[in-house]
């Protein structure tokens, strides 16, 4: 179903699982809100003005939705997510570009809500305190495919997913590290520990900081190993 990375066509997906990092019970409460996260029970108005609980997916880049790396901006850009019949290959790459299909996003249910899609025609900016019930997080490929489809629909320009990956990989890895840091510390002070992890990543080490080195995927395993050692030493002190 996928196309060559240099192809001028919107890409497909090898299988549905490739879109997701976590769904349902797999979703971690310690992970920072990230592009491609799906939330339910968000009270929003529709075209008639009637407010009801809706599902949404976050469209905004991590940098643009956080003012200081920790706190979310007062409004976050999202697209509405609703039930949608599962799309075949033609539906993915040959049309429906106003949608980001989310097949099998709710694998635990047997109703029509098992397969859903984000609709780029139904955009909102929402207050962060409405984003509490996260039900799915996209994989790196899923995030990049979401961005590809949204940019294509908005501009008619197809940007290969690997180009998006070059711009998102450091931030995705940072979110992974913050999640692991908070899981290990097991603190109720989630914001405090998120800030502590960022302070560690940004610390002056007489050269590039670890945060700067995250731009190079070859450094990721080294940074993760160093973080685990730092946490071990902290717990022993």
Residue, then its C-alpha position, 0 to 999 in steps of 0.5 A: x500500500x505504501x509508495x516510494x518515499x520520493x514519489x509525489x503521491x500521498x503515501x499509504x500504510x503497510x498495516x494499521x498497527x504501523x500508525x500507532x504507538x499506543x491505544x486504549x490501556x497502552x496510553x501512558x498518562x506520563x507522556x507529554x501531549x504530542x502531535x497525533x494524540x487522540x482525545x475523547x470527551x472534549x466538549x465542543x460546538x458543531x456547525x449548528x452551535x450545539x455543544x457535545x462531547x467530541x473526539x479530536x486529534x492534535x495537529x499542532x507541532x510540539x514547539x508551537x503548542x508549548x511556550x516553555x517546553x512544559x506548559x501548553x499554550x492557552x489554545x491547541x489546534x485540533x481536528x475533529x475525529x469521528x466514526x468512519x468506514x475503514x478505507x481501502x488502498x484507493x481510499x488512502x492514496x487516491x482521495x479523501x485527502x481532507x481525512x486522516x484515516x484512523x482505522x482500528x483506533x479503538x481495537x477493544x470495541x466492536x461497534x462502528x467507533x472501532x474505525x475513525x478518521x480526523x476531518x481537516x474541515x472541522x478544526x478547533x482551537x481548544x483549551x489544554x484542560x479539555x484534553x484529558x481523556x487520551x485514547x491513542x498516540x500515533x507512531x512516528x510514521x503515523x505523526x508524519x503521515x498525519x502531517x503529510x495529509x494535512x499539508x497536502x489538503x491545505x496546500x496541494x503540496x505532497x511532502x514525503x513523510x521522511x522529510x517530516x520525520x527529519x523535523x519531528x524525530x528529535x521532539x518525538x524522542x524527547x517525549x519518549x525520554x520525558x515519559x520514561x523519566x516520569x515513569x521511573x520517578x513515579x512522582x505525583x508531581x508530573x509537571x515538576x518531573x517533566x521540568x527536571x527531565x528538560x533541565x537535564x537535557x538542556x544542561x551545559x556539558x561544555x558542548x552540545x546539550x543532550x537536547x541539541x544532540x537529539x536532532x541526530x538519531x545516532x545519539x539517541x541510544x547514548x542519551x537514553x543510557x546516560x539518562x537511565x544512569x542519572x536516574x539511578x544515581x538520583x535514586x541512590x542519593 
